[in-house]
Amino acid sequence: MAAAGDTIALPNADEEVTHRVGSLLVRPLEVVSAVLLSVIIVLLLAGVASRYVFSYPVVWIDEAASISFLWLAMLGAAIAIDRNEHLKLTLFLGMFPERIRGFIQTLGLVLTATFLLVMLQPAIEYVEEEWFVTSAALNIPNSFRVAAIAFGIFAMLGFTVAQAVKTSSLRDIVASVLLVAAIAGAFWLLSPALLRLGNINILIFLVGVVALCLVMGVPIAFCFGIGTLAFLAFSTRVPIFVMIGRMDEGMSSIILLSVPIFVFLGCILDATGMGKAIVDFLASLLGHVRAGMSYVLLGSLFLVSGISGSKVSDMATVAPALFPEMKRRGHKPREMIALLATGAAMADTVPPSIVLIVLGSVAGVSIAGLFTSGFVVAMVLLAVLAVLARIKAAREELGNVRRAPLAVIGKTMLIAAPALVLPFIIRSAVGGGIATATEVSTIAVLYALIIGIFLYGGIGLRKFYQMLVETAALSGAILLILGTALAMAWALTQTGFAQQLATFMASLPGGWIIFMAVTIVVFLLLGCVLEGLPAIVLMAPLMFPIAKNLGINDIHYSMVVVTAMNIGLMAPPIGIGFYIACKIGNVSPDEAMGAIWPYILALLVGLVLIAAIPGISTAFL
């Protein structure tokens, strides 16, 4: 994943060297993770072949892939700690003086280690309990699968402690341990009183504690975990053991198998230059017209996102290829960053969007329907951004720009054709019900590898291994967020808060229109603070049943939710994606902040159209 400076934990190479603390210990985990990801891809390809080629489904393949998947997720989460690649918000942390900042970082590590230490025993008990549950096809105890959770927690604990020892002073560590112990002791003494407070505890723990951890720069996954653990331990009589089960549920859905595979597909896209081939073709086709390079940037993000499924990968592929020429034509760097960030937000509904896959899993919405609708919604957002780009290009310098010869256009089209086909294969296969998102992801990886090897220069074995490990770490970070967020969402529902929220929403005047307006505001704000996946996992179980009761189509509502969340993600001063774009484009956030608002406004216009006209989302289902 690309770096994002001091804003989120997506470190550059120098930061990785500084923060990696268990390199020798982590090597075996990296090797095993690389093997597991390879095994998953091979298993799923074998399943596709057995089902569609030989008409003989192999029933144990899904179980074997599920076991490998959970182990990959937990090992990847541990590797991500060693690499300092867990997503976190450090915007506020950077505002503190350096001396205080060091203590706060140490306190965050101690809080994370405390959470993992407390969760280790319930995780071991969960393994023991699952020994009596036997898998249907392989006929083996489920403990072989869930042991991944206990081992992953143990490995993460070890790397967190090692990082604290290496990067923090002894005084800060001791002070942090004493402070955490004092706070925990105070909450324990106050627990009888907290039990009587009812839903006020939601504000104390699931809002207050989580927000405080976010401000301190604790990784988002652990913010959710710490808040939920404190809520269950100090304000309820629910055993912590239940939390492990909810985390398992959040990370084990068979639909989520496509997440690491699409992440790996994005790595292939970067490594082979398939994305650059698409950019070069669009530049030769549209580069000579006014606002042409802006159209190329938006069109490239639209098409490339249909291969990678990742906003970061999209921006990192497109920006280096287009920004030099855009600067030559008089585009200001801040305007380029604004268009890059909002274009990436637009493209996140283009299949195979990982956000759509997770939303389909959590909310029980058809992924085929989401893929079909997402393509149309992205085109609406593309249109409003293109109109604004054309208005802003009134003074663009085109004196030395010439139309590309037909021979050049034909050559670039020929080179890009294999890459151009891939997003349409993915969308049509899933949208047409030919294959599931997971099956299509494996087919897409095989296609991209073959095309990349024979047409785009290939991938060396060392690079291939690094891509497997990088995919494992990123997937582990994503899936751990899903696990702890689902545990937090479950805790929220157990308080009766979901029913109270539903009653309140149903009583709002204006029916579905006001509810949709509230939805937009909620997900804009959540998108600013949280990356999309945790926001969806937290809120989807609460909001989707209300939307259904109000007669709102699931697909329509999904498009509004995802679009609002992505706009919030790119909105400064907090939006995480905005800072990623600034880092990729090497432009100061202060410089780009003023330029992005017209583009955000254009996206909001598109969002209002999508929310007000259900047919945009549902006409092609």
Summary of the structure (lengths in Angstrom):
residues: 621
radius of gyration: 23.9
end to end distance: 33.2
largest distance: 78.5
contacts: 2322
relative contact order: 0.12
helix: 80%
strand: 1%
